[in-house]
Amino acid sequence: MVFNISDYGAIADGALCTVAIQRAIDACFLAGGGEVVIPEGRYLVGGLRLRSGVTLHLLENAVLMGSIDPEDYTGYINDPIEPISEKERTAYVPTARQGATLGDSARPCSRWNNAIIRAFRANNIAIIGERGSEINGQNCFDEQGEEHYRGPHAINMWYCENITLRGYTIRDSANWAHAIQNSQNIDIREVKVLGGHDGFDVRTCDDIRIEYCKFMTGDDCIAGFDNRNVTVCNCYFESSCSMFRFGATNMLVEGCTGVAPATYGFRGHLSDEEKRRRAATTEQCRHSCHGVFLYYCDDRAEVRSTPGGILIRNCKFKNPDAILTLPFGHKWCCNRSLADITFEDCRFEGICMPIRSTCPEDEPLTLNMKNCYVSAREGYEEIPFMTGKNVKAVRLENVCFENLTNAEILCDTDGKGRGCTEIGIYQANGKTRLSL
């Protein structure tokens, strides 16, 4: 069945349409599921709740404009169709690591999780966009939000299964473009994220496929941890933080391209007045990219499987600061460390920092690189290639170093004999020194 929001009172370029569009979603859900159609036009909305069996279909040039009033995103609190109990509204995620200090991002129904489109315990849901369709967060300012300025996400989902996301653009999301937690079977294709904060953030999710997407973000492109079975193929990345700030078990990244500096800067560097005005980023904001892969694992989940089995192949990255950073002991990297990561048939141009890995003694890292090209940024020719602490093995096979005169691997044993137990250099091109 098809439900057109115009039949429920939604008017383009008019007043707030949240109630009218929610009526269409509710009617579709109560009829057993179907498609809610959003025609061409700009529709001002607060928080919508997507329900099981419902596809939200944005037709060509249909735009959902997020309200700039953060109080317009709390309709779920009094939802008469699928009430959320007071206990659920105040509870923290049950999979949080024991003893963890948790913030509002670990409470599924907190203000931090507000969004233009929210789903909670929903299955078989979809958001489909045609050419020119858009979800625009308008950089909504919220004094009570994260860092006292971030507003609602564009899309927020908890405890969902069978999620299909296709074809739309998210622009100027006031916080993350996609915030999906504790969900399974997520398929996102041909989606663009322009500006805002994180492009696609998943935590404690399984079976994720991301294809033919473009992430041009003011924060991390793809982020999250405690994820299993992740595939990222044929995507484009620009990030003013990290292209991947991620942790997973069994992950493939293939055929992707990343470029720095980013078009959109990090909004945290705006002045307080600029944030209140919902200003676009300026030249003074950071536009550089910290790196390709920053390992991530905080305390908001009990990591279910040993992180590792990450393969990045047939990818090209231009001017990231670093290839890999594993800063175990940092507040954002304090849960389970990464067992292994492999780069194969990849090109890294213009790096200015070494691979940096600090691991706990009982979870050392294995790093593999095969058929890769690495060049240093001008002025950084003397940097070492890698510094490591508690690294199990480094294996380089047919790795070409260009403009990197000190391709040195430094592994610190910390006086406990926990340095590299295996270093293999096979057909490496360039000056390579090993220091243990």
VEXSE-18162 format. One record per residue (C-alpha): residue number from 1; z, y, x. Coordinates in steps of 0.05 Angstrom, whole numbers. Last residue first. Example, Ala and Ser with C-alpha at 12.3 -4.5 7.8 and 13.67 -1.06 7.14 Angstrom:
2
PT; i; Z; Y; X
PT; 2; 143; -21; 273
PT; 1; 156; -90; 246
***
This chain:
436
PT; i; Z; Y; X
PT; 436; 366; -69; 1275
PT; 435; 310; -24; 1299
PT; 434; 237; -45; 1288
PT; 433; 181; -2; 1316
PT; 432; 112; 4; 1285
PT; 431; 55; 43; 1315
PT; 430; -6; 35; 1271
PT; 429; -41; -20; 1233
PT; 428; 3; -77; 1212
PT; 427; -30; -145; 1221
PT; 426; 33; -183; 1201
PT; 425; 101; -150; 1211
PT; 424; 157; -196; 1189
PT; 423; 230; -174; 1187
PT; 422; 281; -226; 1167
PT; 421; 357; -226; 1166
PT; 420; 357; -151; 1158
PT; 419; 427; -123; 1169
PT; 418; 491; -153; 1141
PT; 417; 525; -166; 1207
PT; 416; 587; -128; 1187
PT; 415; 583; -68; 1233
PT; 414; 548; -26; 1181
PT; 413; 487; -71; 1193
PT; 412; 440; -11; 1189
PT; 411; 367; -28; 1184
PT; 410; 317; 22; 1213
PT; 409; 243; 7; 1205
PT; 408; 200; 55; 1246
PT; 407; 131; 80; 1231
PT; 406; 140; 138; 1279
PT; 405; 71; 168; 1286
PT; 404; 54; 168; 1212
PT; 403; -13; 202; 1207
PT; 402; -41; 137; 1181
PT; 401; -3; 72; 1171
PT; 400; -43; 12; 1148
PT; 399; -5; -48; 1121
PT; 398; -39; -115; 1130
PT; 397; 23; -156; 1115
PT; 396; 92; -123; 1116
PT; 395; 153; -166; 1101
PT; 394; 222; -134; 1099
PT; 393; 280; -181; 1086
PT; 392; 353; -183; 1066
PT; 391; 370; -109; 1067
PT; 390; 444; -91; 1071
PT; 389; 430; -20; 1092
PT; 388; 360; 6; 1100
PT; 387; 318; 62; 1128
PT; 386; 243; 55; 1123
PT; 385; 178; 87; 1149
PT; 384; 213; 133; 1198
PT; 383; 193; 206; 1192
PT; 382; 154; 236; 1251
PT; 381; 90; 255; 1214
PT; 380; 128; 298; 1164
PT; 379; 94; 365; 1176
PT; 378; 31; 345; 1138
PT; 377; 47; 291; 1089
PT; 376; 50; 221; 1116
PT; 375; 0; 166; 1101
PT; 374; 11; 95; 1075
PT; 373; -43; 44; 1058
PT; 372; -25; -25; 1030
PT; 371; -55; -95; 1036
PT; 370; 13; -129; 1027
PT; 369; 82; -99; 1022
PT; 368; 145; -140; 1008
PT; 367; 216; -115; 1005
PT; 366; 275; -162; 997
PT; 365; 340; -127; 979
PT; 364; 412; -148; 990
PT; 363; 459; -165; 932
PT; 362; 525; -190; 961
PT; 361; 530; -135; 1013
PT; 360; 515; -79; 964
PT; 359; 448; -44; 974
PT; 358; 426; 21; 1006
PT; 357; 350; 26; 1009
PT; 356; 309; 86; 1030
PT; 355; 233; 82; 1039
PT; 354; 220; 141; 1082
PT; 353; 210; 213; 1058
PT; 352; 150; 259; 1063
PT; 351; 95; 217; 1031
PT; 350; 24; 245; 1031
PT; 349; -18; 186; 1006
PT; 348; 8; 120; 981
PT; 347; -46; 68; 967
PT; 346; -31; 1; 936
PT; 345; -62; -68; 945
PT; 344; 6; -102; 936
PT; 343; 75; -71; 931
PT; 342; 131; -122; 920
PT; 341; 203; -112; 897
PT; 340; 264; -156; 906
PT; 339; 337; -167; 888
PT; 338; 353; -99; 858
PT; 337; 426; -80; 851
PT; 336; 470; -91; 791
PT; 335; 515; -36; 763
PT; 334; 524; 27; 806
PT; 333; 458; 63; 809
PT; 332; 463; 125; 765
PT; 331; 532; 143; 791
PT; 330; 506; 132; 862
PT; 329; 534; 70; 897
PT; 328; 466; 37; 905
PT; 327; 413; 89; 925
PT; 326; 349; 47; 921
PT; 325; 291; 94; 935
PT; 324; 219; 70; 940
PT; 323; 153; 104; 957
PT; 322; 179; 173; 972
PT; 321; 161; 247; 964
PT; 320; 102; 232; 919
PT; 319; 38; 264; 945
PT; 318; -17; 219; 916
PT; 317; -4; 150; 887
PT; 316; -56; 96; 877
PT; 315; -45; 29; 844
PT; 314; -75; -41; 852
PT; 313; -7; -74; 852
PT; 312; 66; -61; 835
PT; 311; 105; -126; 827
PT; 310; 178; -128; 805
PT; 309; 209; -197; 804
PT; 308; 277; -165; 809
PT; 307; 339; -148; 770
PT; 306; 384; -209; 761
PT; 305; 390; -219; 686
PT; 304; 434; -192; 630
PT; 303; 456; -125; 659
PT; 302; 518; -105; 620
PT; 301; 495; -39; 593
PT; 300; 515; 35; 596
PT; 299; 543; 28; 666
PT; 298; 486; 54; 708
PT; 297; 425; 17; 736
PT; 296; 365; 54; 765
PT; 295; 317; 41; 823
PT; 294; 274; 101; 840
PT; 293; 200; 81; 844
PT; 292; 142; 128; 858
PT; 291; 180; 186; 887
PT; 290; 217; 251; 880
PT; 289; 156; 285; 850
PT; 288; 148; 360; 862
PT; 287; 143; 409; 803
PT; 286; 213; 439; 808
PT; 285; 219; 502; 765
PT; 284; 205; 569; 797
PT; 283; 132; 565; 778
PT; 282; 153; 568; 706
PT; 281; 168; 517; 652
PT; 280; 153; 534; 580
PT; 279; 205; 575; 544
PT; 278; 248; 550; 487
PT; 277; 277; 620; 480
PT; 276; 347; 591; 489
PT; 275; 323; 555; 551
PT; 274; 294; 619; 579
PT; 273; 360; 654; 568
PT; 272; 399; 600; 604
PT; 271; 351; 606; 663
PT; 270; 300; 550; 674
PT; 269; 314; 498; 727
PT; 268; 334; 445; 677
PT; 267; 264; 450; 649
PT; 266; 235; 407; 705
PT; 265; 163; 429; 716
PT; 264; 99; 410; 679
PT; 263; 33; 403; 717
PT; 262; 65; 356; 767
PT; 261; 57; 360; 842
PT; 260; 39; 305; 849
PT; 259; -8; 250; 825
PT; 258; 3; 178; 801
PT; 257; -50; 127; 784
PT; 256; -41; 59; 752
PT; 255; -82; -5; 757
PT; 254; -22; -52; 754
PT; 253; 53; -48; 744
PT; 252; 83; -117; 730
PT; 251; 157; -128; 715
PT; 250; 200; -191; 713
PT; 249; 272; -168; 711
PT; 248; 279; -93; 703
PT; 247; 308; -28; 730
PT; 246; 274; 39; 727
PT; 245; 265; 110; 749
PT; 244; 190; 105; 753
PT; 243; 145; 165; 764
PT; 242; 206; 202; 788
PT; 241; 227; 275; 778
PT; 240; 173; 329; 768
PT; 239; 128; 274; 743
PT; 238; 53; 264; 735
PT; 237; 31; 193; 718
PT; 236; -32; 160; 692
PT; 235; -32; 91; 662
PT; 234; -78; 31; 671
PT; 233; -25; -23; 661
PT; 232; 51; -25; 653
PT; 231; 79; -94; 636
PT; 230; 154; -107; 626
PT; 229; 186; -175; 616
PT; 228; 260; -158; 616
PT; 227; 297; -91; 613
PT; 226; 367; -77; 637
PT; 225; 345; -8; 660
PT; 224; 312; 56; 638
PT; 223; 257; 105; 657
PT; 222; 182; 116; 654
PT; 221; 153; 185; 668
PT; 220; 217; 217; 694
PT; 219; 226; 292; 680
PT; 218; 179; 350; 666
PT; 217; 127; 300; 643
PT; 216; 53; 286; 647
PT; 215; 52; 214; 623
PT; 214; -16; 188; 603
PT; 213; -21; 120; 570
PT; 212; -75; 67; 577
PT; 211; -25; 9; 569
PT; 210; 51; 0; 562
PT; 209; 75; -69; 543
PT; 208; 149; -85; 533
PT; 207; 176; -155; 522
PT; 206; 251; -143; 523
PT; 205; 296; -82; 517
PT; 204; 365; -67; 544
PT; 203; 346; 5; 559
PT; 202; 279; 39; 548
PT; 201; 257; 110; 566
PT; 200; 185; 131; 558
PT; 199; 164; 202; 577
PT; 198; 229; 231; 602
PT; 197; 234; 306; 592
PT; 196; 190; 357; 558
PT; 195; 119; 368; 582
PT; 194; 59; 328; 556
PT; 193; 66; 256; 535
PT; 192; 1; 220; 517
PT; 191; -5; 154; 480
PT; 190; -64; 107; 488
PT; 189; -21; 45; 480
PT; 188; 51; 27; 467
PT; 187; 74; -44; 449
PT; 186; 148; -60; 442
PT; 185; 171; -131; 429
PT; 184; 246; -125; 429
PT; 183; 300; -72; 421
PT; 182; 368; -55; 450
PT; 181; 348; 17; 465
PT; 180; 287; 61; 455
PT; 179; 285; 135; 473
PT; 178; 213; 160; 471
PT; 177; 194; 232; 485
PT; 176; 262; 245; 517
PT; 175; 295; 312; 504
PT; 174; 267; 374; 471
PT; 173; 199; 341; 469
PT; 172; 147; 393; 489
PT; 171; 86; 353; 467
PT; 170; 80; 281; 444
PT; 169; 8; 260; 435
PT; 168; -14; 204; 387
PT; 167; -57; 142; 397
PT; 166; -12; 83; 386
PT; 165; 60; 58; 382
PT; 164; 75; -11; 354
PT; 163; 147; -36; 350
PT; 162; 162; -109; 335
PT; 161; 238; -109; 335
PT; 160; 290; -54; 329
PT; 159; 363; -48; 350
PT; 158; 359; 26; 366
PT; 157; 300; 73; 363
PT; 156; 291; 147; 380
PT; 155; 225; 185; 378
PT; 154; 215; 259; 394
PT; 153; 284; 267; 423
PT; 152; 330; 320; 395
PT; 151; 355; 382; 434
PT; 150; 370; 393; 507
PT; 149; 406; 459; 522
PT; 148; 479; 449; 538
PT; 147; 466; 398; 594
PT; 146; 457; 347; 538
PT; 145; 462; 379; 470
PT; 144; 515; 423; 439
PT; 143; 478; 488; 456
PT; 142; 416; 456; 425
PT; 141; 348; 487; 441
PT; 140; 285; 456; 410
PT; 139; 231; 450; 463
PT; 138; 179; 456; 408
PT; 137; 187; 380; 395
PT; 136; 113; 371; 378
PT; 135; 89; 304; 351
PT; 134; 13; 306; 354
PT; 133; -51; 280; 324
PT; 132; -115; 307; 355
PT; 131; -152; 241; 351
PT; 130; -115; 191; 307
PT; 129; -42; 172; 313
PT; 128; -5; 108; 296
PT; 127; 71; 101; 292
PT; 126; 90; 30; 276
PT; 125; 148; -12; 249
PT; 124; 155; -87; 242
PT; 123; 231; -88; 244
PT; 122; 284; -35; 233
PT; 121; 357; -35; 256
PT; 120; 356; 40; 266
PT; 119; 292; 81; 271
PT; 118; 289; 156; 285
PT; 117; 230; 203; 283
PT; 116; 243; 276; 299
PT; 115; 303; 253; 339
PT; 114; 379; 254; 342
PT; 113; 407; 206; 394
PT; 112; 450; 258; 428
PT; 111; 481; 275; 360
PT; 110; 511; 205; 361
PT; 109; 487; 146; 319
PT; 108; 471; 97; 375
PT; 107; 532; 115; 416
PT; 106; 515; 102; 489
PT; 105; 479; 169; 496
PT; 104; 544; 201; 473
PT; 103; 578; 188; 539
PT; 102; 608; 126; 569
PT; 101; 659; 113; 623
PT; 100; 651; 39; 638
PT; 99; 709; -9; 639
PT; 98; 667; -68; 615
PT; 97; 593; -53; 620
PT; 96; 564; -30; 554
PT; 95; 534; -85; 511
PT; 94; 572; -65; 448
PT; 93; 537; 4; 444
PT; 92; 592; 54; 427
PT; 91; 617; 60; 356
PT; 90; 624; 125; 317
PT; 89; 565; 120; 269
PT; 88; 572; 44; 265
PT; 87; 644; 49; 242
PT; 86; 628; 104; 192
PT; 85; 577; 58; 162
PT; 84; 502; 72; 163
PT; 83; 473; 72; 93
PT; 82; 404; 42; 83
PT; 81; 375; 76; 21
PT; 80; 428; 130; 9
PT; 79; 425; 160; 79
PT; 78; 483; 208; 86
PT; 77; 488; 209; 162
PT; 76; 413; 196; 170
PT; 75; 398; 268; 150
PT; 74; 425; 295; 216
PT; 73; 364; 326; 249
PT; 72; 360; 395; 216
PT; 71; 423; 419; 252
PT; 70; 382; 425; 316
PT; 69; 344; 484; 287
PT; 68; 277; 491; 323
PT; 67; 246; 443; 272
PT; 66; 199; 391; 301
PT; 65; 126; 403; 285
PT; 64; 92; 339; 261
PT; 63; 17; 349; 272
PT; 62; -42; 317; 237
PT; 61; -107; 333; 274
PT; 60; -139; 266; 256
PT; 59; -93; 225; 213
PT; 58; -21; 210; 231
PT; 57; -3; 141; 205
PT; 56; 71; 123; 199
PT; 55; 71; 48; 190
PT; 54; 129; 20; 149
PT; 53; 152; -52; 148
PT; 52; 224; -35; 166
PT; 51; 243; 38; 160
PT; 50; 228; 103; 197
PT; 49; 281; 156; 189
PT; 48; 258; 228; 194
PT; 47; 298; 283; 228
PT; 46; 274; 355; 220
PT; 45; 203; 371; 199
PT; 44; 150; 425; 198
PT; 43; 82; 397; 179
PT; 42; 20; 422; 214
PT; 41; -46; 400; 183
PT; 40; -91; 340; 176
PT; 39; -63; 286; 131
PT; 38; 1; 245; 144
PT; 37; -7; 176; 113
PT; 36; 52; 128; 102
PT; 35; 27; 57; 107
PT; 34; 56; -7; 79
PT; 33; 123; -38; 65
PT; 32; 157; -77; 9
PT; 31; 154; -24; -45
PT; 30; 223; 1; -26
PT; 29; 198; 15; 45
PT; 28; 137; 53; 21
PT; 27; 178; 94; -28
PT; 26; 228; 110; 27
PT; 25; 174; 133; 75
PT; 24; 143; 177; 21
PT; 23; 210; 207; 2
PT; 22; 224; 219; 76
PT; 21; 160; 260; 80
PT; 20; 183; 304; 22
PT; 19; 254; 312; 48
PT; 18; 232; 331; 119
PT; 17; 179; 381; 97
PT; 16; 210; 446; 121
PT; 15; 170; 505; 94
PT; 14; 96; 514; 99
PT; 13; 39; 504; 147
PT; 12; 21; 438; 113
PT; 11; 55; 421; 47
PT; 10; 94; 357; 35
PT; 9; 110; 348; -39
PT; 8; 110; 273; -48
PT; 7; 36; 265; -63
PT; 6; 20; 304; 0
PT; 5; 59; 251; 40
PT; 4; 5; 200; 23
PT; 3; 31; 130; 10
PT; 2; -15; 71; 22
PT; 1; 0; 0; 0
***
